[in-house]
């Protein structure tokens, strides 16, 4: 028997103020009601109950929970909202799930106008945080301060097509074993503006899987992970926009991972700051046809990993928007690594500059690709460009400027394809580097135009054990 069982046709105005309700069997049920129900400074204790608080099939009325605590150890969700279309408000709430189910489950075609204001504290013993499954309501967390401890996923959005999620100046933090925000098969809209998301567990900040036609926008938001991963996209085909966002990674994993995604998807980073101390690349792209746009911003790698790793894939699309400078710094790692990658990479009008210990641009076992326009400047100790272990790919540069003012020049080792820098719009300039052009153990074809080497400390051109064809079209300009 439920402690509260308020059933169909109830139109009462029911208030629980400064009250403690204790359930030992089946919790509290509101089914098909249309009244106004208020809980203020209340404690709903369902420690011995098999079920928690259930609100279902409500199409009229409202529910308000203010400065209250809901706790229990049910076999199901602590709180369940299903097939409702009424306003439900949480303000300054504390939820304590001692069972293994979800803390708050919103499901079964729910179109609730659900909002959270003030603070929302969720504590779980291995269960989930807030689950949205097949819902179509409006879920507003604007201005809320949400803290979750001991949960798997924080906000878990499944099979949802028409829901609208708003996070305006929202703070979400906690320890999540899976993800702070997880989306799976949910073509819907999320807007996150001027807030912060902090992951102190081993999971991701944002995980999007098998998603179609979503529109997710993060603006002026700080996203931080002290361990675990950052933003993860797998098999997606929606639109994902990050503008003015800061992503801080302090663990060993990547800040942004994009895998197996289709050409229908678009992921953009506009004036985004991505930084971390990781063993892997901060941005890791693999097996995608998705268009990835980077416009301005900074990528700072303090660990031994790199800034960007592309591949393996033959159809990547990586676009750096024109007119903006993207700064890449990796004093202990590499810049942009194309590893088994192929495709078209458009840098038209863009400028990539920075300081790396490894190669600023690295082609390893790469497939056929084209690098369009843009400029690359190495100010660190590593090579400006290196290539190795290819099996005959054709790599073409058009209208591209390659410049180094320190570090090393161009290195090609065990390369057997063609590297074409012959476009008249290309420009290669090495100044004050420790070496110039080095080609070893290679059988490929190399065409260079507008190549200038100035004040190099070591060999200007070094070749060894090659059957390669090396052509300087228009000559090689050198100066001591």
JOZIBEL-V444403 format. One record per residue. PHI is phi in whole degrees, -180 to 180 (none if undefined). PSI is psi in radians with two decimals (NA if undefined). BURIAL is I if it has 24 or more other ideal C-beta (glycine too) atoms within 12 Angstrom, else O. Layout:
phi = {PHI:PHI}
psi = {PSI:PSI}
burial = {BURIAL:BURIAL}
//
This chain:
phi = {none:-76:-63:-124:-134:-106:-110:-55:76:-73:-126:-75:-107:-115:-125:-121:-122:53:-127:-112:-113:-120:-114:-121:-132:-119:70:-133:-130:-118:-129:69:-86:-145:-96:-117:-124:-126:-123:-133:52:-106:-124:-109:-108:-123:-62:-101:-92:-76:-128:-101:-95:-123:-124:-144:55:-103:-114:-148:100:-162:-130:-132:-120:-127:51:-124:-123:-122:-138:171:-133:-76:-76:-108:-68:-65:-132:-125:-116:-143:57:-104:-142:-121:-69:-129:-116:-112:-134:51:-110:-126:-119:-126:-97:-95:-93:-105:-84:-68:-76:-132:-117:-117:-152:57:72:-65:-122:-59:-93:-99:-139:-122:-127:65:-108:-134:-108:-122:-120:-136:-105:105:-85:-93:-88:-119:-106:-113:-130:59:-112:-145:-91:-112:-123:-114:-111:-62:78:-81:-117:-110:-129:-124:-130:81:-96:-80:-96:-78:-105:-115:-113:-123:49:-112:-114:-120:-73:-123:-118:-122:-131:-115:53:-94:-115:-125:-146:150:-112:-120:-78:-113:-149:-67:-127:-123:-128:-141:54:-133:-80:-153:-112:-130:-124:-124:-127:55:-122:-147:-132:-126:-112:-108:-97:-96:-90:-95:-74:-135:-127:-121:-133:49:-101:-128:64:-74:-128:-114:-129:-115:-128:50:-116:-101:-121:-132:-129:-84:-159:76:-116:-100:-104:-125:-123:-135:57:-107:-147:-101:-121:-132:-122:-125:-126:66:-89:-113:-117:-112:-117:-118:-96:-104:-102:-78:-80:-133:-126:-129:-129:55:-104:-93:-70:-76:-85:-142:-126:-127:-126:-113:50:-97:-106:-119:-143:174:-121:-126:-84:-100:-67:-65:-117:-122:-119:-146:55:-118:-117:-65:-87:-111:-111:-120:-128:71:86:-134:-128:-122:-109:-96:-92:-92:-78:-113:-82:-135:-122:-116:116:-81:-178:-111:-135:-66:-132:-121:-124:-105:-67:-72:81:-130:-104:-105:-98:-117:-129:-145:-62:-122:-140:-111:-92:-115:-109:-98:-115:67:-98:-155:127:-119:-123:-105:-116:-52:75:-91:-129:-110:-143:164:-133:-133:-83:-84:-67:-69:-128:-132:-109:-123:49:-81:-93:-62:-154:-126:-108:-99:55:80:-133:-129:-127:-104:-114:-100:-95:-89:-66:-69:-148:-140:-145:-159:58:-91:-114:119:-72:-107:-116:-118:-110:-128:59:-110:-107:-117:-136:-135:-112:-163:72:-117:-92:-111:-122:-127:-137:57:-110:-134:-101:-119:-122:-110:-110:-81:-57:-64:-84:-78:-149:-118:-136:-117:-133:61:-87:-82:-153:-105:-108:-127:-132:-135:51:-125:-129:-81:-117:-125:-120:-123:-130:54:-106:-125:-122:-135:58:-79:-78:-108:-68:-70:-134:-130:-129:-158:57:-114:-121:-75:-105:-119:-123:-104:-88:88:93:-120:-93:-127:-153:-87}
psi = {2.32:2.59:-0.81:2.22:1.61:2.00:-2.98:2.58:0.00:2.23:0.46:2.84:1.82:2.17:2.40:1.87:2.24:0.77:2.52:2.20:2.21:2.16:2.41:0.10:-1.45:0.38:-2.40:2.34:2.26:1.99:1.93:0.42:3.00:0.53:-2.95:2.12:2.17:2.29:2.04:2.24:0.66:2.77:2.12:1.83:1.98:0.81:-0.66:0.21:2.53:-0.48:2.84:-2.36:2.19:2.23:2.05:2.65:0.66:2.11:-0.04:2.71:-2.82:2.79:2.32:2.21:2.01:2.13:0.81:2.90:2.32:2.14:2.69:3.06:0.99:2.80:-0.35:-2.76:2.58:-0.73:2.31:2.21:2.17:2.26:0.67:2.80:0.65:2.81:2.34:2.10:2.26:2.19:2.15:1.09:2.65:2.15:2.23:1.79:1.93:-0.08:-2.94:0.04:-3.04:2.66:-0.85:2.13:2.13:2.04:-3.06:0.97:0.39:2.36:0.55:2.57:1.52:2.28:2.57:2.22:2.87:-2.37:2.60:1.97:2.17:2.18:2.29:2.73:0.83:-0.05:-2.97:2.98:-1.64:2.10:2.21:2.02:1.95:0.91:2.88:0.45:-2.93:2.17:1.90:2.01:0.38:2.28:-0.01:2.65:1.83:2.22:2.17:2.40:2.29:0.24:2.84:-1.40:2.53:-1.32:1.99:1.96:2.01:2.47:0.67:2.23:-0.48:0.10:2.67:2.19:2.23:2.27:1.70:2.05:0.71:2.47:2.16:2.22:2.85:-3.03:1.88:2.24:-0.36:-1.38:2.61:-0.86:2.13:2.36:2.34:2.05:0.89:1.56:1.59:-3.01:2.34:2.28:2.12:1.98:2.23:0.73:-2.81:2.56:2.17:2.18:2.02:0.06:-2.85:0.05:-2.85:2.79:-0.88:2.23:2.09:2.16:2.30:0.82:2.43:2.31:0.33:2.77:1.77:2.19:2.17:2.19:2.27:0.79:2.48:2.16:2.15:2.38:2.15:-0.25:-3.14:-2.67:3.00:-1.81:2.14:2.19:2.22:2.12:0.88:2.79:0.52:-2.82:2.19:2.07:2.26:1.98:2.17:0.38:2.52:2.19:2.05:2.14:2.21:0.07:-2.75:0.02:3.09:2.68:-0.70:2.16:2.20:2.05:2.52:0.60:2.68:2.97:-0.19:-0.31:2.69:2.17:2.14:2.51:1.93:2.05:0.80:2.44:2.04:2.15:2.75:3.00:1.54:2.79:-0.42:3.09:2.54:-0.68:2.09:2.01:2.22:2.33:0.85:2.70:0.06:2.56:2.05:2.06:2.21:2.15:1.80:-2.83:-3.04:2.57:1.96:2.00:2.00:-0.17:-2.83:-0.07:-2.91:-3.09:-0.95:2.31:2.19:2.18:2.94:2.42:2.71:0.07:0.52:2.64:1.90:2.11:2.19:2.10:2.56:2.72:0.02:2.67:2.20:2.13:2.22:2.14:2.20:1.34:-0.31:0.14:-2.76:3.00:-1.58:2.05:2.10:1.81:1.79:0.44:2.81:2.99:-2.81:2.24:2.01:2.05:0.40:2.06:-0.05:2.75:2.12:2.15:2.70:-2.84:2.11:2.64:-0.70:-2.90:2.44:-0.71:2.25:2.16:2.00:2.12:0.73:2.69:-3.11:2.32:2.84:2.31:1.97:2.03:-2.83:3.04:2.56:2.18:2.15:2.11:0.16:-2.80:-0.18:3.12:2.62:-0.76:2.42:2.67:2.51:2.73:0.62:2.81:0.43:0.35:2.74:2.06:2.11:2.31:2.28:2.20:0.63:2.42:2.17:2.08:2.42:2.31:0.04:-3.09:-2.48:2.98:-2.09:2.24:2.21:2.14:2.25:0.83:2.41:0.15:-2.68:2.40:1.89:1.87:0.41:-0.20:2.37:-0.32:-0.09:2.67:2.13:2.18:2.10:2.12:2.23:0.48:2.90:-0.29:2.90:-1.84:2.22:2.22:2.08:2.57:0.71:2.69:0.27:-3.01:2.28:2.13:2.17:2.41:2.59:0.95:2.11:2.26:2.19:2.17:0.71:2.39:-0.52:-2.53:2.32:-0.83:2.23:2.19:2.56:2.28:0.82:2.70:0.41:2.74:2.10:2.09:2.20:1.82:2.03:0.09:2.97:2.09:2.16:2.68:2.39:NA}
burial = {O:I:I:I:O:I:O:O:O:O:O:O:O:I:O:I:O:O:O:O:I:O:I:O:O:O:I:I:I:I:I:I:I:I:I:I:I:I:I:I:O:I:I:I:I:I:I:O:I:O:I:I:I:I:I:I:I:I:O:O:I:I:I:I:I:I:I:I:I:I:I:I:I:I:O:I:I:I:I:I:I:I:I:I:I:I:I:I:I:I:I:I:I:I:I:I:I:I:I:O:I:I:I:I:I:I:I:I:I:I:I:I:I:I:I:I:I:I:I:I:I:I:I:I:O:I:I:I:I:I:I:I:I:I:I:I:I:I:I:I:I:I:O:I:I:I:I:I:I:I:I:I:I:I:I:I:I:I:I:I:I:O:I:I:I:I:I:I:O:I:I:I:I:I:I:I:I:I:I:I:I:I:I:I:I:I:I:I:I:I:I:I:I:I:I:I:I:I:I:I:I:O:I:I:I:I:I:I:I:I:I:I:I:I:I:I:I:I:I:I:I:I:I:I:I:I:I:I:I:I:I:I:I:I:I:I:I:I:I:I:I:I:I:I:I:I:I:I:I:I:I:O:I:I:I:I:I:I:I:I:I:I:O:O:I:I:I:I:I:I:I:I:I:I:I:I:I:I:O:I:I:I:I:I:I:I:I:I:I:I:I:I:I:I:I:I:I:I:I:I:I:I:I:O:I:I:I:I:I:I:I:I:I:O:I:I:I:I:I:I:I:O:O:I:I:I:I:I:I:I:I:O:I:I:I:I:I:I:I:I:I:I:I:I:I:I:I:I:O:I:I:I:I:I:I:I:I:I:I:I:I:I:I:I:I:I:I:I:I:I:I:I:I:I:I:I:I:I:I:I:I:I:I:I:I:I:I:I:I:I:O:O:I:I:I:I:I:I:I:I:I:I:I:I:I:I:I:I:I:I:I:I:I:I:I:I:I:I:I:I:I:I:I:O:O:I:I:I:I:I:I:I:I:I:I:I:I:I:I:I:O:I:I:I:I:I:I:I:I:I:I:I:I:O:O:I:O:O:O:I:I:I:I:O:O:O:O:I:O:I:O:O:O:O:O:I:O:O:O:O}
//
